[in-house]
Amino acid sequence: MAENESASGTGNDNELPQRNPFRSKTWNLTAQMQLLRDDPKKARRLKAEAEVDGEAAGPKVGRRKFY
């Protein structure tokens, strides 16, 4: 990835917007963990952007109902 990439795609006009692994449409746990390991500041920024846009996602975890 180029250093001038941004989550909103506001870098170079010829670049495609970066996929955000914290958004619901592009959710990717492996990519999230790699970002957290390699670039924690970028990971926090992408996660915050997804939450602000209301697109934060994750596995649907809940209590199981036993009848």
C-alpha positions as CSV (number, residue, x, y, z in Angstrom):
1,M,0.0,0.0,0.0
2,A,1.2,3.5,-0.8
3,E,1.8,5.9,2.0
4,N,-0.5,8.5,0.5
5,E,-3.5,6.3,0.6
6,S,-6.4,7.3,2.9
7,A,-9.5,5.6,4.1
8,S,-11.7,8.1,2.3
9,G,-9.8,7.9,-1.0
10,T,-8.7,11.5,-0.9
11,G,-5.1,10.7,-1.9
12,N,-4.2,10.7,-5.5
13,D,-7.1,11.0,-7.9
14,N,-6.0,8.0,-9.8
15,E,-6.2,5.7,-6.7
16,L,-9.1,3.6,-5.7
17,P,-10.5,4.1,-2.2
18,Q,-9.0,1.8,0.3
19,R,-11.2,-1.0,1.7
20,N,-11.9,-0.5,5.4
21,P,-12.0,-3.9,7.1
22,F,-14.1,-2.4,9.9
23,R,-17.0,-1.5,7.7
24,S,-19.9,-3.9,7.3
25,K,-19.6,-4.4,3.5
26,T,-15.8,-5.0,3.6
27,W,-15.5,-6.6,7.1
28,N,-12.4,-8.7,7.4
29,L,-11.1,-9.9,10.7
30,T,-7.7,-11.1,9.3
31,A,-7.1,-7.6,7.8
32,Q,-8.2,-6.0,11.1
33,M,-5.6,-8.0,13.0
34,Q,-2.9,-7.3,10.5
35,L,-3.6,-3.6,10.7
36,L,-3.6,-3.7,14.5
37,R,-0.2,-5.4,14.5
38,D,1.5,-3.4,11.7
39,D,-0.1,0.0,12.0
40,P,-2.2,0.5,15.2
41,K,-2.8,4.2,14.5
42,K,-4.3,3.5,11.1
43,A,-6.4,0.7,12.5
44,R,-7.8,3.0,15.2
45,R,-8.6,5.6,12.5
46,L,-10.3,3.2,10.2
47,K,-12.4,1.8,13.0
48,A,-13.4,5.2,14.2
49,E,-14.4,6.2,10.6
50,A,-16.5,3.1,10.3
51,E,-18.2,3.9,13.6
52,V,-18.9,7.5,12.7
53,D,-20.4,6.5,9.4
54,G,-22.6,3.9,11.2
55,E,-21.1,1.1,9.2
56,A,-19.1,-0.6,11.9
57,A,-19.6,-4.3,11.7
58,G,-18.7,-7.5,13.4
59,P,-19.9,-10.9,14.0
60,K,-23.4,-11.2,15.3
61,V,-22.7,-12.5,18.7
62,G,-25.5,-12.9,21.2
63,R,-26.9,-15.2,23.8
64,R,-28.3,-18.4,22.7
65,K,-31.8,-19.2,23.7
66,F,-32.2,-22.6,25.1
67,Y,-35.8,-23.7,25.4
